[in-house]
């Protein structure tokens, strides 16, 4: 799935969650000086920026199917090799990296197993391929409140729990099917503070991702009803939202 929205819109919608998540995910990659890392499905660069800060921009590459996102990474991180492309056909040779990571993208790949296998192809033997996806199945994803409200109004709302990698053990299975060995997994958690419900809600109106696209397709009265349903599920005034993401990693033979 390609996000055909401006990089700024994506950053306002998902960046508030993906940027905090990038820190523990980078820790999970066990980075060391001198390693080369690839960020697959980099978006506007939440994880890319953390990788570049820890390894140096010249040791980091990134790829995304959205040209505006690639342009945003090039502007933000000029030392990074950022390219336009898809996970299933990565534009790098075999064994080019020590780490290949996909943050919040496996569930949007056209073929998750093929995408992860490509990540393994461009990673050297003994290197690590890792991925993380929000815990939609367990209900701890940052968008869970939105989809719970939407389903209460519209039982046919798609949600995102049906997507690959969103439940326990799913990323492990996908990595195994892609040929990775010694696969392990864990749950990464973050917390995000909001000054008001409006601060939380407004980015949903930008049309980003499945949630934004679904909301944009609804008539005005239904959008208002979903908004009210969300407000009933969240505290009045300021609040902190905790969220969980499944993370899994495996080694390349």
N, C-alpha and C positions, 0 to 999 in steps of 0.2 A: 504494500500500500504506500503510495506517495502522498505526502502532505502538500497539497497545492495551495499553500497560504504563505503570507509573508513571514520571514524569520522572526520579526518582532512580535507578530501575533502568536506564533508558537511559543516564543519565550515567555510571553505574558500568561499563556494558558498552562503549559506543561513545565516551563523552566522553573517555576516556583517550587516544583517537586523534583524535577530531574537534576537540577544543580545540587541540592543537598544530597541526593542519592549518589551522585558521582563520587563523592568523597569516600564513603565506605566501600563502594564498588571498586574504586582504584586500590584501596587497601587490600581488598579480596584478591586482586590480581598479583599481589606480592611483587611489586615493581622494585627494580634495582638499577643503579646507575649503569649506563651502557646498553640497556635493553632497548629494542625497537618495538613499538606498539602500534597497532591498527585499531581505529575506532570505526566500526561498521554501523551504518545508519546513524551517523553522527549528529543529525539535526543541526541546529545553530551552534553546537560545540560545547555542550555542558560537560560531557566527559572528556572531550578533546582538550579543553582548557586545563583540566586537572592533570591529564597525562603529560601535557606540554610543560606544566609547572614542575612536575616531578622528574621528567626525563630530558627536558629541553625540546623545543619545537622541532629541531632537525631530526629528532629520533621518533617523531610521531607522524603517522599518516591517518587520513580520515576519508570516508566515502559516504555519499548519500544520494538517493535518486532525485532529490529536490534541488534544482539548480539554485534557487534563492538561498537555501540553507548552506550549500557549498560556498556560495559567494560570501555569506555572512562569516563562515569560518575563516576564509582567506583574508577577509578584512580584519577580523578580530585577532587572528593568530597567523601572521604572515610567514612565520617560519615552518608551519605545518604543510605537508604535502596533501592538500585536500582535492579530491577528485569527484566527478559526477559518475555514478554507477550504482549497480545493485548488488546485493549480497551474493546472489546466485552466480554472478559473473564478475568477480573482483579483478580490477585492472592491475594486478601485480604478479610477479613470477612466484614460483614455488619457493618455500623456505625463506621468505623475505622478512619475517617478523619473529619476535620471541613471544609476544602476547597479541592475541586478537580478541577484541571485546565487542559485545553488542548490548548496549543499554537501551532497554524499552523498545526493542525493534523485532525480536524473533517472532512475536505474535502478529506482526504486520508483513513478514516475508511471504512472498508468493509460494515458496517451498522451503519451510524452515530447515528440513534435513539437508537439502541441497545447499542452502545458505551457510549452515554450520560446517558442512563438508568443505565448502570453498574456503571458509576461514581456516580450517585445518590445513588445507593445501598450501596456503600462503604462510603458514606458521612452521618453523623448523621442527624437526624431531626433538622431542623433549620439551617443546614450548607449550604454552597454555592457551586454550580457547575457553572463553567464559561469556556468560550471558545473564541478564537479569530482566525480569518481567514483573509487573505489579501483580499482587495476590488478589485477583478478582474472584477466584473461586472461594477463597476463605473470607472474603468480604473486608479485607483490610486495605484495599487499594485506595488511593486518594480520590478516585472518581466513584467509589462505591455509593456514597450518599446520593450523587446525581442519578445513577442508574436505579437505585432503590426508589427514589421519588418518581422517576420516569415510568418505571414499571407499575407503580401504584396508580398512575393515571392512564397509562397505555400498556396493557398486558403484552402487546406485540412489540414493545421496544426491544431492540436487539441486545443491549448490554454488551459486555466484553468477556464474560466468563467462558464463553464458547471458544475463544481464541486459544491458539497453541501456547503452552508454557505458562498459563495463568493459574495453575493449581499445583499442589504438592506432587513432586516426583516427575512432573511433565518435562521440565527442562532436562533433567537427568536422562530421561528416555530419549529425548531428541538428540542430545549429545552422543549417547551411546550408538544410536542408529547412524549418526554421522561419522562413526569410526573412532571417536575419542575413547581413551581408556582412563582408568582410575578416576572415574567421575564422582564428584562429591557436590553437595548442595547445602545451602543455609538460607536463613531469612534475614534480609537487611531491613532496618527500620529507620524512619526519619520522623521529624516533627516540624510542622510549619505553623507559624503564628499568623493570625488574621485579625485585623483591627475591627472588622465588621463583616456581616453577611454579604454586603454589596461588594466588598473587596474580593471575597471568595467567588461570588456569582458572576460578576461582569465578564471575566475571560471566557466563560462558557458561551457567550453570545458572539464570539469571534469566528465561529465556524471551523474550529480546529479539531481534527481527529474524528473518530466515530461519534463521540458525545456532541461535539460542536455541529457536525453535519446533521445528526439526528435532530437536534434542537432547531437548527435553521430551517429544516424541512417541515416543521410543525406550524399549524395556524396560530395566529397571535393569542387566541384565548387558551389554547393548550399550552403554549410556552409560559403564559402567566400562571397557569395552574401548576405546572411543573416547578416553576420558581417558588410558588407558595408552599408546595410540598417539601421542597428542599429546605426552606426556611424553618419549617416545623421540625425537621430532623437535626438542626444545628442549634447551638446555644445562642441566646440573644447577646448582643454586645461582642466584645472580643473573645476569641477562643483559639485553642491550639488543636490542630488536626494531626494525628499520628497516622502513618501509612507504612505498609509492609510490601516488600518485593522479594520474590524468589530469586536466588542467584545460584548458578551451578557452573562448575568448571571441570575441564578434563584435559588430559595430556595427549599430545600428538605422538604417534608411534614413529 
